[in-house]
Amino acid sequence: MRDITNDVDVCLVLEATYPYVSGGVSVWVDQLIKAMPEVQFGIVYLGGNSSEKRERRFDVPGNVTVLEEINLFDFGTDRQQENVGPASESRRAVYLAIHDFYFGDGPYAKLGSFWRIFDRILANVDEWDHGVFMKDLEIWELTEKAYNHAGGDTSFVDFFWMTRTMHMPLMNLLKGFSRIPKASVYHSICTGYAGIIASYAAQKHQSTLVLSEHGIYTKERIVEISRASWIFDERKREFDYDVGAGKLKQIWTEFFKFLSFITYQSADYITTLYNGNVRTQVAFGADQAKISVIPNGIDPSRFSKIRNQVHDRWKGMSRGRTVGFIGRIVPIKDIKTLLRAARIAADEIGDIEFLLAGPYQETPDYYNECLEMMDLLNLHDNVKFLGMQNIMQLLPKLDCIVLTSVSEGFPLVLLEAFASGIPAVTTDVGACREIIYGKTEEDRMIGAAGAVTSIMSPDETASAIVSVLSSVDNMWKLGEAGFKRTEKFYIFRDVMDRYRALYEDELIPEMVK
């Protein structure tokens, strides 16, 4: 029988994704929930702050019985941030645990201190908010000690505000902890803040924790930190990872590495989308014995009509090519490299059009920069930003899909293009190489379904696009390889059966099947 002491069977903890944000991860979550109507889901959505205007991008199915939101970056009210005088005994106990955490020896010692901080704050959670936390004398003294421990060779003002910003989401997670439903399984779709609170909920309720990573959250945060202009860096340069980065960027990097370490240590099961991710997860602290590779999947039959339309259009086609990008207009997708490649390809082919479909509201400044670049490169005759589009209506118009991302997990859009018989050009990130060239000897025998290029390389990208589009026969051959690969290795039903087994057979044996 179903365990009626729990609010839900599975609680999905989601950071800045479903149901308010479009994209591949959100589509995957939607598919997961709909594929298992017998499972009762709860959703905890972690957003930015309460001033955000959120519109649902998905119709939430009926088997989602709880939907809660926690804002990571709400400061609280002015009244809550008034000076409160000397710390109470309960707050002093928290500060002692914080001291042990920051000055503890090694990650495992820090892990125990970290959970003690959570336990002691939660025991008197009404006494806390972020303003209280930052205005007690004890926390000021701790900040000074931490600053000196870090070397004291950067701006103390910047260090103080970094500390404030770094701790605020954790405080807000604890303030919202009572809204997290009790579940048999907590399933986080990334490490970071979502992984932390899912780990803590699983620990408190003696439940199972599943972590599913599409992209590697820590790796993506490190890339963002290395480029961040809002983090003071006296050398004003960008670096890969933390090598050569300024002191504050190094501290941010270590912070997110530690959050990942906690989640990896807490997880009972870890799933990832492709083999390359496994090596990165292990490097960041995951136990390889916990990791299973479960790729994305689709139903190719949904795209059979589109495949026929593409083939009909290609018959007798001599000139004119259309390249599509389908995804968010955000820096991690590196649209600027795509625009530079479009200019080079247009100069070589002439009659070529690039259709860029996807939401741009997430990073409007970046979108405006892309529009300015389009002007500078004189691409108005060759590039169109379409905004959100129905992919089933867009795919029949395309001859090739292109992705220039600096980071990806397992782009579902590649499988959708392949099911439609359309080849692809992508950067060598995430699972893209496996999807295009094959991951096993049997898979590779099918042949290439496009081309893979280096990141941030417009010349390589343009050359690959020109090569893929060189003839209809070549487009047909590459597209057919992608179709065969998808049909053989990436069937949606098979993928969902593995998650169903994870939930029902291993984790919720008492649930009615």
N, C-alpha and C positions, 0 to 999 in steps of 0.2 A: 504493500500500500504506500501511497505518497506520504512523505513525512510532513504531517500537518503542523508541526511545530515551526517549520520554516515559512517565510513569506513567499519565497519563490524557489524553484529548482536551481536555476542558474542566474547569477547576477553578472551582467556584462558591465565592466568599468571602462568607460570610453572617454578619451581626452580629445576634445576639439574635432569630433567626427560625427557619426550618426547620432540622432536623425537630423541635425541642423546643418551639416556640412556635406557637400557633394564630394565625390572622389572614390577611388577604388576600394579603400578600406570600408567606407560607408556602404558601398554596394555589397561587399562581402558580408558585413554584419546583417544587412537586410536579407540576403539570401540564406544565411545561417538560421535566422529566426523563422523565416517562412518555411524552410525545409523541415522543421521539427515542430509541427503544431501540437504535438503531445507534450512538449517541454514548456513549462511555465517560466518565462524570462522576466527578470527585472533589469532595468538600465539605470546606471548612475553616470550622468553626463558631466564631465569637468570642462567648464568654460572659462572665459577670461574674467569679466566683471559684470555686475548686474545692469550696467548701462547699455550692454550690447543688445541690439535688436535681433532676436533669433526667430527665424521662420523655418518650419519643418520642411526639409527637402524630400522626406519620405513619409508615406502613410504607415504609421506604426501598427503592426498586426495585433489581433486580439489576444494572442498568447503572451503579449507584453503586459503584465498586470501592474507593474510599478515603473514609473519614470521620474527620477529625481535629478535635480541639478545642483551642483556645488560650484561656486565661483571662486577661482583660485586667487584673483587679484583684487578683491574688495578690501579696502582699508578699514571699513567700519564707520561709525558715526563720529562726529566731532566730540560728542559727549563721552564716548567710550575712550577717546584718545587724550582725555585730560590727565594731568599728573595725578598719580594716585598715592604718592608717599612711599614709605619703606615697604619692601616686599613682605608678603605674608609668609608664614611658615611653609605652606603648601607650594608657593612659588619658589621659595628658596630651595626646596627639594628638587624642583625642576631644574633650577640653575646649576645645582650640584651635578645632576645627570648630564646637563649640557657640557659642563666643564669636563666630565669624564669622557664624553664623546669626542670633543675637540682635541683633547690632549691624551687620549687613549693610545695604546700601542697596538697597531695592526687592525685590519678590517674586522676581524671577528670580535675583538674587544669593543670596537666602535659599534658593531651591530647590536650587542646587548645593551649598551648605553642608549642607543637610538630608540629601542623599544621601551626602555624605562622612561624616557622623556615623554613618549606618547601616552603611556599608562598614567603617568602622574598628571599630565595636563588633562586627560580625559576624566580623571577622578574628580576634578573640580573645574569642569569645562566652562561653567557659567561665570567663573571668576576671571576668565581669560578673554582677551582679544588682542589683536596685533598692536594696538596702541599701548596697552598695558605692558606687553612683552618688551617693547622698545624703550620704555621710559623708566623702568626700575633701575636703581643705582647698580644693582648686582649685574644686570645685563650690560650696562655701560662698562663696568670693570672687566667683564668677560670679553667684550668687544676690543677693549684696549689690549688685553693680554693676547687675544687671537691675532690682532694686528702686529704686535711685536714678534709673536711666534712665527708669523708668515714672512718676517724679514723687515717689516717697517720701512720699506724703501719705495713706497708708492703713496699716493694721496690718502690721508686718513679719512677725509670727507668722502671720497669715492668709495673707500673700503666700508665706511659706515652705511652708506646708502645701498651698497651691494648686499651687505648683511641683511638689511631691512627687507630688500626685495627678495632675497633668497629664502628667507624664513616665512614670509607672508603666506605663500601657498600651503605650506605644511600646517600652519595655524588654522587656515580656513578649512582644510580637509578635516581637522579634528573638530572644529566648530560644527561642521556638517555631518559628522560621523553618525549621529542618531538617525539620520534620514536614509542611511544605507540599509537596504533590506537584509534580513537574515536569509542565507541561502545554503544549499548543500554544496554548491560549487561557485567560486568566484573566478570569473574568466576575464582577465585583463588583456587588452589588445596592444599593449606596449608596456615598457618599463616606466621610468619617470614617475610623475605624480600619480598616474593611474595605477601603476604597478605597486607603488608604496601603499596606497590606501586599500587596494585589493589584498595585498599581503597581510596588512594589519587586520582587516575584517576576517580573513580566513583563519588567522591565528586566534582572534577573540572568540569566534564561533566554532572553532575546531572543525573547520570545513576544508575542502580541497581547493587548491589554487592551481588554475591553468593559465599559462602565459602563452599567447600567440603573437609572434612578431612578424609583421610583413616587411617593413623596412626596419633597420636597427636604430631604435630611438636615440641611443647614446651617440652613435656615429653621426646622426643627423644634427643633434644638438651641438656636437663639437664643431661641425662645419659651420653652423650658424654663429657660434661663439667666436670662431676665428675671424669671421667677417664683421662682427657686430661693431657698429660705430658708437652704440650707447654704453659699451663697457670701455672704461678708460684704459688706453694702452699707450704708454709714453713713446713707443716707437712707431705707432700709427701704421703698422703693417699687418698683412694677412698671412696666416700660417696654416699648414695642415696640422690637425690635432693640436697638441699642446707644446710641440717642440718650438722653442724660440718665442712663444707668445708672452705677452706681458703678464705680470703677477696676478692681476685680477682675472684675466681670462683663464689662467691656469687654475685658479681657485674654483671658478665656475665649472670648468671641465672636470675637475676632481669631484665636485658636488654631484654632477649627473652620472659620473662613473660609479659613485657610491650608491646612488639610488638604484642603478641597474644591478649592482652587486646584491643589494638587499632582495630585490625581486627574484633574481636568479636563485639565490639561496633559499627563498621561501617557497618557490614554485614546486609543486608535486609533478607537474607535467609541463613541458615546454614544446610548443610546435612552431615550426618555421616553414617558409615557403620553398626554400631551395637549399642545396648543399653548401653553397658559398656562405650563407648566413650562419651555418653551424660553427664554422671556424671563428667567426667574429664573436659570436655569443660565448664560446669557450674562452676566448681571449679576454672578455669582459667579466668572466667569473662564473659562467654557467657550467653545470655538470653535464658532460656530453651524454651520459647514460639516461638523462631525463628527456633528451631532445628527440623528437620525431619530425621528419620532413613530410608535410602535407601540402601539396601545391594548390593553387587555385584551379577552378574548373568551370566549364560552361556546358550548355546544351547546344551542340552544333546544329541540331535540326532547326533551332529558332532562326538561323542565319542562312538556311538553304535558299530561300527566295532571293536574298541579297546576293548570294554567290552567283546565282543564275543571271541576275541583273548586271553584275560586274562583268561576267563573261560575255553576255550579249553586247555590252557597250564596247568591249575590247575587240570584238570581231570587226575587221575592216578598219580599225582605228590606225591612223597614220601620224597625226600630230596632236599636240595638246595633252598635257599631263596635269593631274591634280594630286597634290600631296596634302595629307591631313595630320593635324595635331589635335588630340582629344585629351584634355586634362585641365587642371587648374593653372591659371596664369599667375604663377608665384615664382620666386627666385630659385627654389630648388629644382624647378623644371627647366631652368636656364633658357628661357625664351629668347634672350638676346643672342645666344649662339645660334639658335634656329633662324633668327632674322638675318644674321650675317651669312649663314649658309644659303638662305633663300636668295640673297643678292648674288652670290657666286653662281648658284645653279641657274638663276634667271639669265645671267650674262652668257652662260654656256648653252642652255637649251632654248631660251627665248620664250616659247609658248608654254609657260608653266604657272600654275596657281597654287598658293598655299592657303588652306582654310584652317584657321585656329579656333577650335571650339572648346569652350569651358568657361567657368565663372572667373571673374576678375575682381570681385568685391573684397576678397580676403586681404589682398595687398594692393590697394588702389594706387599708391605711389609707384610701385613697380610697374603696374599696368600702364600708367602715364609715361613712365620712362621708355617702355616698349613702343608706345605710340610715337614718342619723339624720335626714337631710333628708326622707326619705319619711315618717318619724314626725312631724316638725314640720309637714309639709304635709298630714298626715292623708290619705295616698294609699293606704292598705292595701287599700281596695276597688277601686282603679283600676290599681295598678302591681304587677307581679310580676317579681322577678329569678329567672330560670330556670336560670342557669348554662349550661354547654355543652348544646347541643341539636342534634339532627339537622335540618338546615335543610329537608330534603325533607318532614319531618313537620310543621315549624312553618309554612312558607309557606302551606299551604292554609287556615290559620286567620286569615290577615291580610287587612286591607282597605287598608292603607297601610304603607309603610316610612318610618322617620324616622331621619335622621342629624343630630346637632347638633355635629359635630366642629369644632375650631378649625383643624385641618389634615388634609388627605386627599391621596392621590394619585389613584387611579382605583378607587373602591370596587366590587369585584366583586359585592358583594351587591346593588347597584342593577341590574346586568344580570340577576342571578338573579331579582329581584323582577319586572323587566319581562318576562322570558321567561315568568313565571307570570301575567302580566296585571295586576300590582299596581302602583299609582302610588306616588310617593315625594315626601317633603318633605326637603330637605337644606339645610345651610348653603352659602354661596357660596364653597366651597373646592375646590381641586384641579380635577378634571375634571367636577365635579357639574353645573355650569351647562351644559357641552357635552352631557352625557349626558341631561339632562332636557329642554333646549330645542333641542338640535341644534348642530352645529359648522359646517355649511355651509348655503347657501341651500336645497339639495335636502333636507338633513337637517331643517332648520327647518320645511319645508313639511309634514312629518309631523304637527307639532303638539307641544304641551307634554305631558310625561308626569308632571307633578306641579308642584311649586313650589320655588323657591329663596329662602332667607332670609338675613339678615345673621347673622354669628356672634354668640354670646352675647346673643341676643335672644329671650327666652322669649315675649314678647307676639307678635312676628312669627311665631315658630314655631307657637304655638297657633292664631293666626288662619289660617295656611296649612293646618294640619291640619283645622281646622273647615271651611274652604272645600273642600278635596279630598274630604272625607267628607260634603259637604252633600247629595248624592243618589247613588243607585246609578248613575243614568245618567252622572253626572260621573265617578265612579270607573271605570266601564266605558270611557268615552271616553279618559281619561288613561292607563289601563292598556293599552288597545289601541295608543295612540301609542308607549308604551314598548316593547311587543312588536314592532311594525313596525320601530322604530329598531334594536333589538337584532338582529333577523333580517336587516336590510339591511347594517349597518355593523360588527357586533361578533361575527362568527363565529369561534369558537376555532380551527378548522382553518386559516383564512386567516392568523390572527395567528402561529400556530406555524410556518407555512411561511416567514414572514419571518425568524424566528430561525434556522430550519434553513438558510436560504440564507446568513445571516450566518456561521454556523459552517462549513458544508460548502463552499459555493461560493467564499467570499471568504477564509476564514481557515484551513481545513484541506483544501486541495485534494488532499492525498495520502491522505486518509482514504477507506476503502472505503465507497461509498454504496449 
